[in-house]
Amino acid sequence: MDMGRESRWEKDAMAVEIVFALVTAAVLAGVIFAVAWTLTLALDLSGSTEKGVLAGGALLGAMAGVWRLVRVLLRFDEQRRMGH
């Protein structure tokens, strides 16, 4: 048995964790953008103000999504290195 290679179970666990990280990051980004969109509708914003709020919501959502993705994958790697 090769000690340097990952088992099939470890590869499957990595794949599941990557998909989990991607899905939760996308959901978080979508929720943040939806809040910005709802805010523009609730306050009846229009023109450049509406575009600015939506752009800010998209940027904040993208940043939060990337943060979530990195956080989940780093936590998984840390647990994997500890042997959990």
C-alpha positions in Angstrom: 0.0 0.0 0.0 1.3 3.4 -0.9 1.5 5.6 2.2 1.9 8.8 0.3 -1.3 8.4 -1.7 -4.8 9.3 -0.6 -7.3 6.5 -0.3 -10.5 6.5 -2.3 -12.4 7.6 0.8 -10.2 10.6 1.3 -10.6 11.7 -2.3 -14.4 11.3 -2.0 -14.4 13.4 1.2 -12.4 16.1 -0.5 -14.8 16.2 -3.4 -17.8 16.4 -1.1 -16.1 19.2 0.9 -15.3 21.2 -2.3 -18.9 20.9 -3.5 -20.2 21.9 -0.1 -17.9 24.9 0.0 -18.9 26.0 -3.5 -22.7 25.6 -2.9 -22.7 27.4 0.4 -20.5 30.2 -1.0 -22.9 30.6 -3.9 -25.9 30.6 -1.6 -24.3 33.2 0.7 -23.4 35.5 -2.3 -27.0 35.1 -3.7 -28.6 36.0 -0.3 -26.5 39.1 0.1 -27.3 40.2 -3.5 -31.0 39.5 -2.9 -30.9 41.7 0.2 -29.4 44.5 -1.9 -32.0 44.0 -4.6 -34.8 43.9 -2.0 -33.5 47.2 -0.5 -33.6 48.9 -3.9 -37.2 47.7 -4.4 -38.3 48.7 -0.8 -36.8 52.1 -1.0 -37.9 52.6 -4.6 -34.4 53.6 -5.7 -33.8 54.3 -9.4 -31.0 55.4 -11.7 -27.4 55.5 -10.6 -28.4 55.0 -6.9 -30.1 51.7 -7.8 -27.1 50.6 -9.9 -24.7 51.6 -7.1 -26.6 49.6 -4.5 -26.8 46.6 -6.8 -23.1 46.8 -7.7 -22.3 47.1 -4.0 -24.5 44.1 -3.2 -22.9 42.1 -6.0 -19.4 43.0 -4.8 -20.2 42.3 -1.1 -21.8 39.0 -2.1 -18.8 38.0 -4.2 -16.4 38.8 -1.3 -18.5 37.0 1.2 -18.7 34.0 -1.1 -15.0 33.8 -1.6 -14.5 34.2 2.2 -16.8 31.3 2.8 -15.2 29.1 0.2 -11.7 29.7 1.6 -12.8 29.3 5.2 -14.5 26.0 4.6 -11.6 24.6 2.6 -9.0 25.7 5.1 -11.0 24.2 7.9 -11.3 20.9 6.0 -7.5 20.9 5.3 -6.7 21.6 9.0 -9.0 18.7 10.1 -7.5 16.4 7.5 -4.0 17.1 8.6 -5.0 16.4 12.2 -6.3 13.1 11.1 -10.1 13.6 11.7 
